[in-house]
């Protein structure tokens, strides 16, 4: 699998990245063996970029990912985590279902984008991971904490990068406006944009992607299936984690029809589409089992005839000015 540098940093990521929210019990429980099997399958598929966060399962994702990677040669893979939420002991009990993670609520998340909070978050992540370093650190969902993120958290990440503690820095969000500001106004290496550059939502093409390309910054794209609709378009499918509206379901079904006429699953188009833009370094796919990992890798490797993109344009499903992958 190809490796791509992140901005001007020395960190390189593979075309596909493993998103570890699923092995942190996102939406439904995953046992330890299943989580380890998912990481093993990613490794066997050539994936060498692994992403996690304290937010995912109240640290469970970091613990499981770290354990599964611990026997691998450390210089053979790239590990990223995130800052912005500290985990603190919580005696209230119950389950952590409000954020979609099926885990006992032994801790609670505390927003903290202060400089001290950044360092403490990384130190605590390293303990959960059981590793001595991470390669990439993202500011995680700073939407409602812009001032603190830009004035305190980002400069601290820049200092840590200068000290050689981490190799690359960035921000990860579900919107493009603030990510574009990070690209324009700071010296981030990469931004992680979830759900905003897909076959159904191309809003990142308006501001973020052109700005990143112009400034030599990299973009990692997550959420290429828009939470399910582009993986399996059917009544009841979800778009951005809620029931897909009829007009988007109809559009997804039309996309699927074109893909199937050319003998290609819609999932393959969804995974490959972002690589039409030169700023895109990797697609991050959230997976929770070996089967899901192998399917994502198979879809990415599947040849896509150039005629598919042409027909999508002819059908009005893809504007003429949207770049598409050149390789077939």
ChimeraX commands (.cxc) that place a marker at each C-alpha (Angstrom):
marker #1 position 0.00,0.00,0.00 radius 0.5
marker #1 position 1.32,3.43,-0.90 radius 0.5
marker #1 position 2.68,5.82,1.72 radius 0.5
marker #1 position 2.09,9.58,1.55 radius 0.5
marker #1 position 3.89,12.34,3.50 radius 0.5
marker #1 position 1.88,14.66,5.72 radius 0.5
marker #1 position 2.64,18.20,4.65 radius 0.5
marker #1 position 6.33,18.94,5.04 radius 0.5
marker #1 position 6.73,16.57,7.99 radius 0.5
marker #1 position 8.64,13.30,7.95 radius 0.5
marker #1 position 5.52,11.36,8.92 radius 0.5
marker #1 position 4.03,9.20,6.18 radius 0.5
marker #1 position 0.63,7.50,6.22 radius 0.5
marker #1 position -0.73,4.67,4.11 radius 0.5
marker #1 position -3.53,5.32,1.64 radius 0.5
marker #1 position -5.93,3.57,4.00 radius 0.5
marker #1 position -5.87,4.29,7.72 radius 0.5
marker #1 position -7.45,2.24,10.49 radius 0.5
marker #1 position -9.99,4.19,12.57 radius 0.5
marker #1 position -10.18,2.66,16.05 radius 0.5
marker #1 position -13.44,4.11,17.37 radius 0.5
marker #1 position -15.20,0.84,16.55 radius 0.5
marker #1 position -12.91,-1.26,18.73 radius 0.5
marker #1 position -13.76,1.14,21.55 radius 0.5
marker #1 position -17.32,-0.25,21.52 radius 0.5
marker #1 position -18.87,2.41,19.30 radius 0.5
marker #1 position -22.63,1.66,19.15 radius 0.5
marker #1 position -22.25,-1.98,20.22 radius 0.5
marker #1 position -19.76,-4.04,22.25 radius 0.5
marker #1 position -16.67,-5.57,20.68 radius 0.5
marker #1 position -14.70,-8.11,22.69 radius 0.5
marker #1 position -10.94,-8.01,23.02 radius 0.5
marker #1 position -10.33,-10.88,20.60 radius 0.5
marker #1 position -12.45,-9.23,17.92 radius 0.5
marker #1 position -10.60,-5.93,18.39 radius 0.5
marker #1 position -7.23,-7.63,18.10 radius 0.5
marker #1 position -8.42,-9.51,15.02 radius 0.5
marker #1 position -9.42,-6.24,13.35 radius 0.5
marker #1 position -5.96,-4.75,13.93 radius 0.5
marker #1 position -4.30,-7.96,12.71 radius 0.5
marker #1 position -6.39,-7.88,9.53 radius 0.5
marker #1 position -5.43,-4.24,8.94 radius 0.5
marker #1 position -1.78,-5.14,9.27 radius 0.5
marker #1 position -2.15,-8.07,6.88 radius 0.5
marker #1 position -3.83,-5.74,4.36 radius 0.5
marker #1 position -0.82,-3.41,4.40 radius 0.5
marker #1 position -2.39,-0.67,6.54 radius 0.5
marker #1 position 0.27,1.03,8.63 radius 0.5
marker #1 position -1.63,4.09,9.92 radius 0.5
marker #1 position -3.75,3.73,13.05 radius 0.5
marker #1 position -5.90,6.44,14.63 radius 0.5
marker #1 position -7.52,6.58,18.06 radius 0.5
marker #1 position -8.56,9.08,20.76 radius 0.5
marker #1 position -9.29,9.21,24.51 radius 0.5
marker #1 position -12.90,9.98,23.59 radius 0.5
marker #1 position -13.40,6.56,21.99 radius 0.5
marker #1 position -14.81,4.29,24.66 radius 0.5
marker #1 position -13.39,6.36,27.51 radius 0.5
marker #1 position -9.88,5.18,26.72 radius 0.5
marker #1 position -10.82,1.63,25.74 radius 0.5
marker #1 position -9.90,2.21,22.10 radius 0.5
marker #1 position -6.42,3.43,23.04 radius 0.5
marker #1 position -5.88,0.48,25.37 radius 0.5
marker #1 position -6.94,-2.11,22.81 radius 0.5
marker #1 position -5.11,-0.53,19.88 radius 0.5
marker #1 position -1.93,-0.12,21.89 radius 0.5
marker #1 position -2.03,-3.74,23.03 radius 0.5
marker #1 position -2.63,-5.05,19.50 radius 0.5
marker #1 position 0.26,-3.03,18.06 radius 0.5
marker #1 position 2.76,-3.60,20.85 radius 0.5
marker #1 position 4.41,-6.62,19.24 radius 0.5
marker #1 position 4.88,-4.86,15.89 radius 0.5
marker #1 position 8.10,-3.05,14.96 radius 0.5
marker #1 position 7.49,0.48,16.21 radius 0.5
marker #1 position 9.10,2.19,13.23 radius 0.5
marker #1 position 6.89,0.21,10.84 radius 0.5
marker #1 position 3.65,2.07,11.57 radius 0.5
marker #1 position 2.21,5.50,12.36 radius 0.5
marker #1 position 0.07,6.03,15.44 radius 0.5
marker #1 position -2.17,9.05,15.99 radius 0.5
marker #1 position -4.32,10.15,18.88 radius 0.5
marker #1 position -6.13,13.32,19.86 radius 0.5
marker #1 position -6.30,15.98,22.57 radius 0.5
marker #1 position -9.09,18.20,23.87 radius 0.5
marker #1 position -10.89,15.82,26.21 radius 0.5
marker #1 position -9.33,14.63,29.45 radius 0.5
marker #1 position -10.73,11.54,31.18 radius 0.5
marker #1 position -11.43,11.92,34.88 radius 0.5
marker #1 position -12.75,9.37,37.41 radius 0.5
marker #1 position -16.50,9.42,37.78 radius 0.5
marker #1 position -18.49,7.74,40.52 radius 0.5
marker #1 position -21.88,8.17,38.94 radius 0.5
marker #1 position -21.90,4.72,37.35 radius 0.5
marker #1 position -24.16,3.69,34.49 radius 0.5
marker #1 position -23.19,3.20,30.87 radius 0.5
marker #1 position -21.57,5.66,28.49 radius 0.5
marker #1 position -24.23,5.56,25.81 radius 0.5
marker #1 position -24.76,9.28,25.23 radius 0.5
marker #1 position -21.76,9.40,22.90 radius 0.5
marker #1 position -22.49,6.05,21.33 radius 0.5
marker #1 position -19.93,3.99,23.22 radius 0.5
marker #1 position -21.21,0.92,25.04 radius 0.5
marker #1 position -18.84,1.00,28.02 radius 0.5
marker #1 position -19.25,1.38,31.80 radius 0.5
marker #1 position -19.12,5.07,32.71 radius 0.5
marker #1 position -16.26,4.86,35.20 radius 0.5
marker #1 position -14.83,8.12,33.88 radius 0.5
marker #1 position -16.17,11.32,32.41 radius 0.5
marker #1 position -14.82,13.54,29.68 radius 0.5
marker #1 position -13.68,17.06,30.56 radius 0.5
marker #1 position -13.04,19.53,27.75 radius 0.5
marker #1 position -9.55,21.02,28.05 radius 0.5
marker #1 position -7.69,22.79,25.26 radius 0.5
marker #1 position -5.22,24.48,27.58 radius 0.5
marker #1 position -1.49,24.02,27.05 radius 0.5
marker #1 position -1.23,22.03,30.27 radius 0.5
marker #1 position -4.24,19.96,29.25 radius 0.5
marker #1 position -2.57,19.07,25.95 radius 0.5
marker #1 position 0.55,17.74,27.66 radius 0.5
marker #1 position -1.42,15.85,30.29 radius 0.5
marker #1 position -3.67,14.34,27.64 radius 0.5
marker #1 position -0.70,13.03,25.64 radius 0.5
marker #1 position 0.96,11.63,28.76 radius 0.5
marker #1 position -2.22,9.84,29.78 radius 0.5
marker #1 position -2.75,8.52,26.25 radius 0.5
marker #1 position 0.76,7.07,26.23 radius 0.5
marker #1 position 0.01,5.22,29.45 radius 0.5
marker #1 position -3.19,3.75,28.00 radius 0.5
marker #1 position -1.49,2.87,24.74 radius 0.5
marker #1 position 1.54,1.39,26.47 radius 0.5
marker #1 position 3.80,3.20,23.99 radius 0.5
marker #1 position 6.56,5.74,24.42 radius 0.5
marker #1 position 5.46,8.02,21.61 radius 0.5
marker #1 position 2.72,8.91,19.16 radius 0.5
marker #1 position 3.47,10.20,15.68 radius 0.5
marker #1 position 0.49,12.50,15.04 radius 0.5
marker #1 position -1.66,14.46,17.48 radius 0.5
marker #1 position -4.93,16.08,16.41 radius 0.5
marker #1 position -6.96,18.72,18.21 radius 0.5
marker #1 position -10.26,16.84,18.56 radius 0.5
marker #1 position -13.53,18.66,17.81 radius 0.5
marker #1 position -12.56,22.16,18.97 radius 0.5
marker #1 position -15.77,23.59,17.46 radius 0.5
marker #1 position -16.97,25.32,20.64 radius 0.5
marker #1 position -13.48,26.01,22.00 radius 0.5
marker #1 position -11.92,27.97,19.15 radius 0.5
marker #1 position -10.18,30.67,21.18 radius 0.5
marker #1 position -8.54,28.24,23.60 radius 0.5
marker #1 position -7.64,25.84,20.78 radius 0.5
marker #1 position -5.91,28.50,18.68 radius 0.5
marker #1 position -4.31,30.44,21.53 radius 0.5
marker #1 position -3.22,27.60,23.82 radius 0.5
marker #1 position -3.62,24.07,22.48 radius 0.5
marker #1 position -2.21,24.64,19.00 radius 0.5
marker #1 position 0.91,26.55,20.15 radius 0.5
marker #1 position 1.61,23.76,22.65 radius 0.5
marker #1 position 1.41,21.15,19.90 radius 0.5
marker #1 position 3.78,23.28,17.84 radius 0.5
marker #1 position 6.24,23.34,20.75 radius 0.5
marker #1 position 5.99,19.58,21.17 radius 0.5
marker #1 position 6.66,19.11,17.46 radius 0.5
marker #1 position 9.70,21.41,17.68 radius 0.5
marker #1 position 10.96,19.41,20.65 radius 0.5
marker #1 position 10.66,16.21,18.62 radius 0.5
marker #1 position 8.08,14.72,20.98 radius 0.5
marker #1 position 5.61,14.26,18.12 radius 0.5
marker #1 position 6.17,14.20,14.38 radius 0.5
marker #1 position 3.09,15.92,12.97 radius 0.5
marker #1 position 0.19,17.98,14.29 radius 0.5
marker #1 position -3.29,18.82,13.09 radius 0.5
marker #1 position -6.97,19.10,13.87 radius 0.5
marker #1 position -9.86,16.69,13.36 radius 0.5
marker #1 position -13.44,17.84,12.88 radius 0.5
marker #1 position -16.74,17.22,11.09 radius 0.5
marker #1 position -16.78,20.70,9.54 radius 0.5
marker #1 position -14.61,22.50,7.01 radius 0.5
marker #1 position -14.72,26.14,8.15 radius 0.5
marker #1 position -12.47,25.88,11.19 radius 0.5
marker #1 position -10.25,23.28,9.53 radius 0.5
marker #1 position -9.67,25.76,6.71 radius 0.5
marker #1 position -8.71,28.35,9.32 radius 0.5
marker #1 position -6.17,25.93,10.79 radius 0.5
marker #1 position -4.68,25.35,7.34 radius 0.5
marker #1 position -4.61,29.06,6.55 radius 0.5
marker #1 position -3.57,30.58,9.88 radius 0.5
marker #1 position -1.33,27.95,11.51 radius 0.5
marker #1 position 1.48,25.60,10.58 radius 0.5
marker #1 position -0.42,22.32,10.95 radius 0.5
marker #1 position 0.81,19.40,8.87 radius 0.5
marker #1 position -2.55,17.71,8.39 radius 0.5
marker #1 position -6.25,18.00,9.07 radius 0.5
marker #1 position -8.70,15.15,9.50 radius 0.5
marker #1 position -12.02,15.96,7.86 radius 0.5
marker #1 position -14.90,13.58,8.54 radius 0.5
marker #1 position -17.90,13.27,6.23 radius 0.5
marker #1 position -17.35,16.44,4.24 radius 0.5
marker #1 position -15.69,15.01,1.14 radius 0.5
marker #1 position -17.77,12.11,-0.09 radius 0.5
marker #1 position -19.86,11.21,-3.12 radius 0.5
marker #1 position -22.82,12.85,-1.35 radius 0.5
marker #1 position -21.18,15.76,0.50 radius 0.5
marker #1 position -18.40,17.57,-1.31 radius 0.5
marker #1 position -18.38,20.73,0.81 radius 0.5
marker #1 position -14.64,20.39,1.56 radius 0.5
marker #1 position -14.00,21.19,-2.10 radius 0.5
marker #1 position -15.29,24.73,-1.57 radius 0.5
marker #1 position -12.63,25.90,0.86 radius 0.5
marker #1 position -10.59,23.29,2.71 radius 0.5
marker #1 position -9.10,21.20,-0.09 radius 0.5
marker #1 position -8.04,24.07,-2.36 radius 0.5
marker #1 position -6.47,25.89,0.59 radius 0.5
marker #1 position -4.62,22.76,1.71 radius 0.5
marker #1 position -3.31,22.09,-1.79 radius 0.5
marker #1 position -2.16,25.69,-2.21 radius 0.5
marker #1 position -0.27,25.62,1.10 radius 0.5
marker #1 position 1.21,22.13,0.85 radius 0.5
marker #1 position -0.86,20.71,3.70 radius 0.5
marker #1 position -2.34,17.23,3.80 radius 0.5
marker #1 position -5.91,16.13,4.40 radius 0.5
marker #1 position -7.05,12.80,5.79 radius 0.5
marker #1 position -10.65,12.03,4.88 radius 0.5
marker #1 position -12.91,10.12,7.26 radius 0.5
marker #1 position -16.57,9.18,7.05 radius 0.5
marker #1 position -16.52,8.28,3.35 radius 0.5
marker #1 position -19.72,6.25,3.77 radius 0.5
marker #1 position -21.49,9.16,5.55 radius 0.5
marker #1 position -22.23,6.79,8.48 radius 0.5
marker #1 position -23.83,4.11,6.32 radius 0.5
marker #1 position -25.81,5.47,3.39 radius 0.5
marker #1 position -22.97,5.04,0.89 radius 0.5
marker #1 position -22.17,1.56,2.18 radius 0.5
marker #1 position -25.70,0.18,1.88 radius 0.5
marker #1 position -28.30,2.60,0.46 radius 0.5
marker #1 position -31.75,1.41,1.53 radius 0.5
marker #1 position -34.75,2.75,3.45 radius 0.5
marker #1 position -33.68,3.33,7.04 radius 0.5
marker #1 position -30.00,3.84,6.19 radius 0.5
marker #1 position -28.27,6.65,8.07 radius 0.5
marker #1 position -26.60,9.80,6.79 radius 0.5
marker #1 position -24.42,11.59,9.34 radius 0.5
marker #1 position -25.84,9.31,12.05 radius 0.5
marker #1 position -29.52,10.13,11.49 radius 0.5
marker #1 position -32.09,8.66,9.10 radius 0.5
marker #1 position -31.22,9.67,5.56 radius 0.5
marker #1 position -33.71,12.11,4.00 radius 0.5
marker #1 position -35.53,10.81,0.89 radius 0.5
marker #1 position -33.64,12.99,-1.60 radius 0.5
marker #1 position -30.25,11.71,-0.38 radius 0.5
marker #1 position -31.45,8.11,-0.36 radius 0.5
marker #1 position -32.62,8.53,-3.95 radius 0.5
marker #1 position -29.26,10.02,-4.94 radius 0.5
marker #1 position -27.36,7.19,-3.24 radius 0.5
marker #1 position -29.48,4.59,-5.03 radius 0.5
marker #1 position -28.75,6.28,-8.35 radius 0.5
marker #1 position -25.02,6.23,-7.53 radius 0.5
marker #1 position -25.31,2.54,-6.74 radius 0.5
marker #1 position -27.10,1.82,-10.03 radius 0.5
marker #1 position -24.32,3.41,-12.04 radius 0.5
marker #1 position -21.65,1.55,-10.09 radius 0.5
marker #1 position -23.38,-1.79,-10.51 radius 0.5
marker #1 position -23.80,-1.29,-14.25 radius 0.5
marker #1 position -20.01,-1.29,-14.39 radius 0.5
marker #1 position -19.63,-4.24,-12.04 radius 0.5
marker #1 position -18.27,-2.18,-9.16 radius 0.5
marker #1 position -19.79,-1.96,-5.65 radius 0.5
marker #1 position -20.74,1.51,-4.47 radius 0.5
marker #1 position -18.44,0.99,-1.48 radius 0.5
marker #1 position -15.46,0.85,-3.85 radius 0.5
marker #1 position -16.38,4.20,-5.39 radius 0.5
marker #1 position -16.90,5.75,-1.96 radius 0.5
marker #1 position -13.46,4.66,-0.72 radius 0.5
marker #1 position -11.62,5.67,-3.88 radius 0.5
marker #1 position -13.38,8.96,-4.65 radius 0.5
marker #1 position -11.41,11.27,-2.28 radius 0.5
marker #1 position -8.11,10.40,-3.96 radius 0.5
marker #1 position -9.08,12.46,-6.96 radius 0.5
marker #1 position -7.89,15.52,-5.04 radius 0.5
marker #1 position -4.11,16.01,-4.66 radius 0.5
marker #1 position -4.37,17.24,-1.06 radius 0.5
marker #1 position -5.81,13.94,0.16 radius 0.5
marker #1 position -3.16,11.73,1.76 radius 0.5
marker #1 position -5.30,8.98,3.25 radius 0.5
marker #1 position -8.83,7.73,3.77 radius 0.5
marker #1 position -9.56,6.71,7.35 radius 0.5
marker #1 position -12.08,3.87,7.61 radius 0.5
marker #1 position -13.68,3.03,10.95 radius 0.5
marker #1 position -13.83,-0.73,11.34 radius 0.5
marker #1 position -14.71,-3.06,14.20 radius 0.5
marker #1 position -13.91,-6.54,12.88 radius 0.5
marker #1 position -11.50,-8.40,10.63 radius 0.5
marker #1 position -14.29,-8.84,8.09 radius 0.5
marker #1 position -14.93,-5.09,7.86 radius 0.5
marker #1 position -11.21,-4.37,7.52 radius 0.5
marker #1 position -10.76,-6.90,4.73 radius 0.5
marker #1 position -13.81,-5.56,2.92 radius 0.5
marker #1 position -12.52,-1.98,3.08 radius 0.5
marker #1 position -9.11,-3.05,1.78 radius 0.5
marker #1 position -10.69,-5.14,-0.99 radius 0.5
marker #1 position -12.90,-2.25,-2.09 radius 0.5
marker #1 position -9.96,0.12,-2.14 radius 0.5
marker #1 position -7.91,-2.30,-4.25 radius 0.5
marker #1 position -10.73,-3.00,-6.71 radius 0.5
marker #1 position -10.13,-1.49,-10.19 radius 0.5
marker #1 position -12.61,1.28,-11.02 radius 0.5
marker #1 position -13.18,1.82,-14.77 radius 0.5
marker #1 position -12.84,5.41,-15.89 radius 0.5
marker #1 position -16.24,5.06,-17.56 radius 0.5
marker #1 position -17.88,4.98,-14.11 radius 0.5
marker #1 position -16.84,8.54,-13.35 radius 0.5
marker #1 position -17.86,9.62,-16.86 radius 0.5
marker #1 position -21.34,8.18,-16.45 radius 0.5
marker #1 position -21.72,9.78,-13.02 radius 0.5
marker #1 position -21.04,13.14,-14.67 radius 0.5
marker #1 position -23.43,12.37,-17.53 radius 0.5
marker #1 position -26.16,11.45,-15.02 radius 0.5
marker #1 position -25.69,14.72,-13.12 radius 0.5
marker #1 position -24.43,12.87,-10.04 radius 0.5
marker #1 position -20.95,14.40,-10.16 radius 0.5
marker #1 position -20.22,17.94,-11.34 radius 0.5
marker #1 position -17.67,18.39,-14.10 radius 0.5
marker #1 position -15.34,20.40,-11.87 radius 0.5
marker #1 position -15.00,17.68,-9.21 radius 0.5
marker #1 position -11.69,15.84,-9.63 radius 0.5
marker #1 position -11.79,12.05,-9.82 radius 0.5
marker #1 position -9.03,9.47,-9.30 radius 0.5
marker #1 position -6.84,9.02,-12.36 radius 0.5
marker #1 position -5.75,5.47,-11.67 radius 0.5
marker #1 position -8.08,2.65,-12.68 radius 0.5
marker link #1:1,2 radius 0.2
marker link #1:2,3 radius 0.2
marker link #1:3,4 radius 0.2
marker link #1:4,5 radius 0.2
marker link #1:5,6 radius 0.2
marker link #1:6,7 radius 0.2
marker link #1:7,8 radius 0.2
marker link #1:8,9 radius 0.2
marker link #1:9,10 radius 0.2
marker link #1:10,11 radius 0.2
marker link #1:11,12 radius 0.2
marker link #1:12,13 radius 0.2
marker link #1:13,14 radius 0.2
marker link #1:14,15 radius 0.2
marker link #1:15,16 radius 0.2
marker link #1:16,17 radius 0.2
marker link #1:17,18 radius 0.2
marker link #1:18,19 radius 0.2
marker link #1:19,20 radius 0.2
marker link #1:20,21 radius 0.2
marker link #1:21,22 radius 0.2
marker link #1:22,23 radius 0.2
marker link #1:23,24 radius 0.2
marker link #1:24,25 radius 0.2
marker link #1:25,26 radius 0.2
marker link #1:26,27 radius 0.2
marker link #1:27,28 radius 0.2
marker link #1:28,29 radius 0.2
marker link #1:29,30 radius 0.2
marker link #1:30,31 radius 0.2
marker link #1:31,32 radius 0.2
marker link #1:32,33 radius 0.2
marker link #1:33,34 radius 0.2
marker link #1:34,35 radius 0.2
marker link #1:35,36 radius 0.2
marker link #1:36,37 radius 0.2
marker link #1:37,38 radius 0.2
marker link #1:38,39 radius 0.2
marker link #1:39,40 radius 0.2
marker link #1:40,41 radius 0.2
marker link #1:41,42 radius 0.2
marker link #1:42,43 radius 0.2
marker link #1:43,44 radius 0.2
marker link #1:44,45 radius 0.2
marker link #1:45,46 radius 0.2
marker link #1:46,47 radius 0.2
marker link #1:47,48 radius 0.2
marker link #1:48,49 radius 0.2
marker link #1:49,50 radius 0.2
marker link #1:50,51 radius 0.2
marker link #1:51,52 radius 0.2
marker link #1:52,53 radius 0.2
marker link #1:53,54 radius 0.2
marker link #1:54,55 radius 0.2
marker link #1:55,56 radius 0.2
marker link #1:56,57 radius 0.2
marker link #1:57,58 radius 0.2
marker link #1:58,59 radius 0.2
marker link #1:59,60 radius 0.2
marker link #1:60,61 radius 0.2
marker link #1:61,62 radius 0.2
marker link #1:62,63 radius 0.2
marker link #1:63,64 radius 0.2
marker link #1:64,65 radius 0.2
marker link #1:65,66 radius 0.2
marker link #1:66,67 radius 0.2
marker link #1:67,68 radius 0.2
marker link #1:68,69 radius 0.2
marker link #1:69,70 radius 0.2
marker link #1:70,71 radius 0.2
marker link #1:71,72 radius 0.2
marker link #1:72,73 radius 0.2
marker link #1:73,74 radius 0.2
marker link #1:74,75 radius 0.2
marker link #1:75,76 radius 0.2
marker link #1:76,77 radius 0.2
marker link #1:77,78 radius 0.2
marker link #1:78,79 radius 0.2
marker link #1:79,80 radius 0.2
marker link #1:80,81 radius 0.2
marker link #1:81,82 radius 0.2
marker link #1:82,83 radius 0.2
marker link #1:83,84 radius 0.2
marker link #1:84,85 radius 0.2
marker link #1:85,86 radius 0.2
marker link #1:86,87 radius 0.2
marker link #1:87,88 radius 0.2
marker link #1:88,89 radius 0.2
marker link #1:89,90 radius 0.2
marker link #1:90,91 radius 0.2
marker link #1:91,92 radius 0.2
marker link #1:92,93 radius 0.2
marker link #1:93,94 radius 0.2
marker link #1:94,95 radius 0.2
marker link #1:95,96 radius 0.2
marker link #1:96,97 radius 0.2
marker link #1:97,98 radius 0.2
marker link #1:98,99 radius 0.2
marker link #1:99,100 radius 0.2
marker link #1:100,101 radius 0.2
marker link #1:101,102 radius 0.2
marker link #1:102,103 radius 0.2
marker link #1:103,104 radius 0.2
marker link #1:104,105 radius 0.2
marker link #1:105,106 radius 0.2
marker link #1:106,107 radius 0.2
marker link #1:107,108 radius 0.2
marker link #1:108,109 radius 0.2
marker link #1:109,110 radius 0.2
marker link #1:110,111 radius 0.2
marker link #1:111,112 radius 0.2
marker link #1:112,113 radius 0.2
marker link #1:113,114 radius 0.2
marker link #1:114,115 radius 0.2
marker link #1:115,116 radius 0.2
marker link #1:116,117 radius 0.2
marker link #1:117,118 radius 0.2
marker link #1:118,119 radius 0.2
marker link #1:119,120 radius 0.2
marker link #1:120,121 radius 0.2
marker link #1:121,122 radius 0.2
marker link #1:122,123 radius 0.2
marker link #1:123,124 radius 0.2
marker link #1:124,125 radius 0.2
marker link #1:125,126 radius 0.2
marker link #1:126,127 radius 0.2
marker link #1:127,128 radius 0.2
marker link #1:128,129 radius 0.2
marker link #1:129,130 radius 0.2
marker link #1:130,131 radius 0.2
marker link #1:131,132 radius 0.2
marker link #1:132,133 radius 0.2
marker link #1:133,134 radius 0.2
marker link #1:134,135 radius 0.2
marker link #1:135,136 radius 0.2
marker link #1:136,137 radius 0.2
marker link #1:137,138 radius 0.2
marker link #1:138,139 radius 0.2
marker link #1:139,140 radius 0.2
marker link #1:140,141 radius 0.2
marker link #1:141,142 radius 0.2
marker link #1:142,143 radius 0.2
marker link #1:143,144 radius 0.2
marker link #1:144,145 radius 0.2
marker link #1:145,146 radius 0.2
marker link #1:146,147 radius 0.2
marker link #1:147,148 radius 0.2
marker link #1:148,149 radius 0.2
marker link #1:149,150 radius 0.2
marker link #1:150,151 radius 0.2
marker link #1:151,152 radius 0.2
marker link #1:152,153 radius 0.2
marker link #1:153,154 radius 0.2
marker link #1:154,155 radius 0.2
marker link #1:155,156 radius 0.2
marker link #1:156,157 radius 0.2
marker link #1:157,158 radius 0.2
marker link #1:158,159 radius 0.2
marker link #1:159,160 radius 0.2
marker link #1:160,161 radius 0.2
marker link #1:161,162 radius 0.2
marker link #1:162,163 radius 0.2
marker link #1:163,164 radius 0.2
marker link #1:164,165 radius 0.2
marker link #1:165,166 radius 0.2
marker link #1:166,167 radius 0.2
marker link #1:167,168 radius 0.2
marker link #1:168,169 radius 0.2
marker link #1:169,170 radius 0.2
marker link #1:170,171 radius 0.2
marker link #1:171,172 radius 0.2
marker link #1:172,173 radius 0.2
marker link #1:173,174 radius 0.2
marker link #1:174,175 radius 0.2
marker link #1:175,176 radius 0.2
marker link #1:176,177 radius 0.2
marker link #1:177,178 radius 0.2
marker link #1:178,179 radius 0.2
marker link #1:179,180 radius 0.2
marker link #1:180,181 radius 0.2
marker link #1:181,182 radius 0.2
marker link #1:182,183 radius 0.2
marker link #1:183,184 radius 0.2
marker link #1:184,185 radius 0.2
marker link #1:185,186 radius 0.2
marker link #1:186,187 radius 0.2
marker link #1:187,188 radius 0.2
marker link #1:188,189 radius 0.2
marker link #1:189,190 radius 0.2
marker link #1:190,191 radius 0.2
marker link #1:191,192 radius 0.2
marker link #1:192,193 radius 0.2
marker link #1:193,194 radius 0.2
marker link #1:194,195 radius 0.2
marker link #1:195,196 radius 0.2
marker link #1:196,197 radius 0.2
marker link #1:197,198 radius 0.2
marker link #1:198,199 radius 0.2
marker link #1:199,200 radius 0.2
marker link #1:200,201 radius 0.2
marker link #1:201,202 radius 0.2
marker link #1:202,203 radius 0.2
marker link #1:203,204 radius 0.2
marker link #1:204,205 radius 0.2
marker link #1:205,206 radius 0.2
marker link #1:206,207 radius 0.2
marker link #1:207,208 radius 0.2
marker link #1:208,209 radius 0.2
marker link #1:209,210 radius 0.2
marker link #1:210,211 radius 0.2
marker link #1:211,212 radius 0.2
marker link #1:212,213 radius 0.2
marker link #1:213,214 radius 0.2
marker link #1:214,215 radius 0.2
marker link #1:215,216 radius 0.2
marker link #1:216,217 radius 0.2
marker link #1:217,218 radius 0.2
marker link #1:218,219 radius 0.2
marker link #1:219,220 radius 0.2
marker link #1:220,221 radius 0.2
marker link #1:221,222 radius 0.2
marker link #1:222,223 radius 0.2
marker link #1:223,224 radius 0.2
marker link #1:224,225 radius 0.2
marker link #1:225,226 radius 0.2
marker link #1:226,227 radius 0.2
marker link #1:227,228 radius 0.2
marker link #1:228,229 radius 0.2
marker link #1:229,230 radius 0.2
marker link #1:230,231 radius 0.2
marker link #1:231,232 radius 0.2
marker link #1:232,233 radius 0.2
marker link #1:233,234 radius 0.2
marker link #1:234,235 radius 0.2
marker link #1:235,236 radius 0.2
marker link #1:236,237 radius 0.2
marker link #1:237,238 radius 0.2
marker link #1:238,239 radius 0.2
marker link #1:239,240 radius 0.2
marker link #1:240,241 radius 0.2
marker link #1:241,242 radius 0.2
marker link #1:242,243 radius 0.2
marker link #1:243,244 radius 0.2
marker link #1:244,245 radius 0.2
marker link #1:245,246 radius 0.2
marker link #1:246,247 radius 0.2
marker link #1:247,248 radius 0.2
marker link #1:248,249 radius 0.2
marker link #1:249,250 radius 0.2
marker link #1:250,251 radius 0.2
marker link #1:251,252 radius 0.2
marker link #1:252,253 radius 0.2
marker link #1:253,254 radius 0.2
marker link #1:254,255 radius 0.2
marker link #1:255,256 radius 0.2
marker link #1:256,257 radius 0.2
marker link #1:257,258 radius 0.2
marker link #1:258,259 radius 0.2
marker link #1:259,260 radius 0.2
marker link #1:260,261 radius 0.2
marker link #1:261,262 radius 0.2
marker link #1:262,263 radius 0.2
marker link #1:263,264 radius 0.2
marker link #1:264,265 radius 0.2
marker link #1:265,266 radius 0.2
marker link #1:266,267 radius 0.2
marker link #1:267,268 radius 0.2
marker link #1:268,269 radius 0.2
marker link #1:269,270 radius 0.2
marker link #1:270,271 radius 0.2
marker link #1:271,272 radius 0.2
marker link #1:272,273 radius 0.2
marker link #1:273,274 radius 0.2
marker link #1:274,275 radius 0.2
marker link #1:275,276 radius 0.2
marker link #1:276,277 radius 0.2
marker link #1:277,278 radius 0.2
marker link #1:278,279 radius 0.2
marker link #1:279,280 radius 0.2
marker link #1:280,281 radius 0.2
marker link #1:281,282 radius 0.2
marker link #1:282,283 radius 0.2
marker link #1:283,284 radius 0.2
marker link #1:284,285 radius 0.2
marker link #1:285,286 radius 0.2
marker link #1:286,287 radius 0.2
marker link #1:287,288 radius 0.2
marker link #1:288,289 radius 0.2
marker link #1:289,290 radius 0.2
marker link #1:290,291 radius 0.2
marker link #1:291,292 radius 0.2
marker link #1:292,293 radius 0.2
marker link #1:293,294 radius 0.2
marker link #1:294,295 radius 0.2
marker link #1:295,296 radius 0.2
marker link #1:296,297 radius 0.2
marker link #1:297,298 radius 0.2
marker link #1:298,299 radius 0.2
marker link #1:299,300 radius 0.2
marker link #1:300,301 radius 0.2
marker link #1:301,302 radius 0.2
marker link #1:302,303 radius 0.2
marker link #1:303,304 radius 0.2
marker link #1:304,305 radius 0.2
marker link #1:305,306 radius 0.2
marker link #1:306,307 radius 0.2
marker link #1:307,308 radius 0.2
marker link #1:308,309 radius 0.2
marker link #1:309,310 radius 0.2
marker link #1:310,311 radius 0.2
marker link #1:311,312 radius 0.2
marker link #1:312,313 radius 0.2
marker link #1:313,314 radius 0.2
marker link #1:314,315 radius 0.2
marker link #1:315,316 radius 0.2
marker link #1:316,317 radius 0.2
marker link #1:317,318 radius 0.2
marker link #1:318,319 radius 0.2
marker link #1:319,320 radius 0.2
marker link #1:320,321 radius 0.2
marker link #1:321,322 radius 0.2
marker link #1:322,323 radius 0.2
marker link #1:323,324 radius 0.2
marker link #1:324,325 radius 0.2
marker link #1:325,326 radius 0.2
marker link #1:326,327 radius 0.2
marker link #1:327,328 radius 0.2
view
